[in-house]
Amino acid sequence: MTTEIAPGIVVDPRVKIGKPIIKGTRVPVELVIGKLAGGMTQEEVMAEYRLSRDEILAALRYAAHVISLEEVRALD
């Protein structure tokens, strides 16, 4: 059962162990973010994984949303 958890981002327990993926693909959000963080350009990620600019942006929006929910407490 596929569930859309954000625009363009879905989870399916049968695909990538239920990790968030780009809708219509098997490409995990974490892979896209990791490739961009590692220095690949959007164009390189698009070409290597056959993604559109909108799909790349959906992954970035989802990652930003998840991080915005995180609460970090400094330990003294």
C-alpha positions as CSV (number, residue, x, y, z in Angstrom):
1,M,0.0,0.0,0.0
2,T,1.5,3.3,-1.2
3,T,0.9,6.4,1.0
4,E,1.7,9.9,-0.1
5,I,3.2,11.6,2.9
6,A,4.1,14.9,1.2
7,P,3.6,16.3,-2.3
8,G,5.6,14.0,-4.6
9,I,6.9,11.8,-1.7
10,V,5.4,8.4,-0.9
11,V,6.1,5.4,1.4
12,D,5.4,1.8,0.6
13,P,6.5,-1.0,3.0
14,R,7.3,-3.1,-0.1
15,V,9.7,-0.6,-1.6
16,K,13.0,0.3,0.1
17,I,11.7,-1.0,3.4
18,G,9.1,1.8,3.6
19,K,11.6,4.7,3.4
20,P,10.3,7.9,1.7
21,I,10.8,7.7,-2.0
22,I,10.1,10.0,-5.0
23,K,6.6,9.2,-6.2
24,G,6.6,7.0,-9.3
25,T,10.2,5.8,-8.7
26,R,12.2,3.7,-6.3
27,V,14.6,6.6,-5.6
28,P,14.8,7.3,-1.8
29,V,14.7,10.9,-0.7
30,E,17.8,10.3,1.5
31,L,19.7,9.3,-1.7
32,V,18.8,12.5,-3.5
33,I,19.7,14.7,-0.5
34,G,22.9,12.8,0.1
35,K,24.0,13.2,-3.6
36,L,23.3,16.9,-3.5
37,A,25.1,17.3,-0.2
38,G,28.0,15.3,-1.6
39,G,28.5,17.9,-4.4
40,M,26.4,16.6,-7.3
41,T,24.5,19.2,-9.1
42,Q,20.7,19.0,-9.6
43,E,21.3,18.3,-13.2
44,E,23.7,15.4,-12.5
45,V,21.2,13.9,-10.0
46,M,18.4,14.4,-12.6
47,A,20.4,12.6,-15.3
48,E,21.7,9.8,-13.1
49,Y,18.3,8.9,-11.5
50,R,16.0,10.1,-14.3
51,L,14.3,12.6,-12.1
52,S,12.7,16.0,-12.9
53,R,13.6,19.3,-11.3
54,D,10.2,19.2,-9.6
55,E,11.0,15.7,-8.1
56,I,14.4,17.0,-6.8
57,L,12.6,20.0,-5.2
58,A,10.0,17.7,-3.7
59,A,12.8,15.8,-2.0
60,L,14.3,19.0,-0.7
61,R,11.0,20.3,0.6
62,Y,10.3,17.1,2.4
63,A,13.7,17.0,4.0
64,A,13.4,20.6,5.1
65,H,10.0,19.8,6.6
66,V,11.3,16.8,8.5
67,I,14.2,18.8,9.9
68,S,11.9,21.6,10.9
69,L,10.1,19.2,13.2
70,E,13.2,18.0,14.9
71,E,13.9,19.2,18.4
72,V,17.5,19.3,19.5
73,R,18.4,20.0,23.1
74,A,22.0,20.9,24.1
75,L,23.4,18.9,27.0
76,D,25.5,20.8,29.5
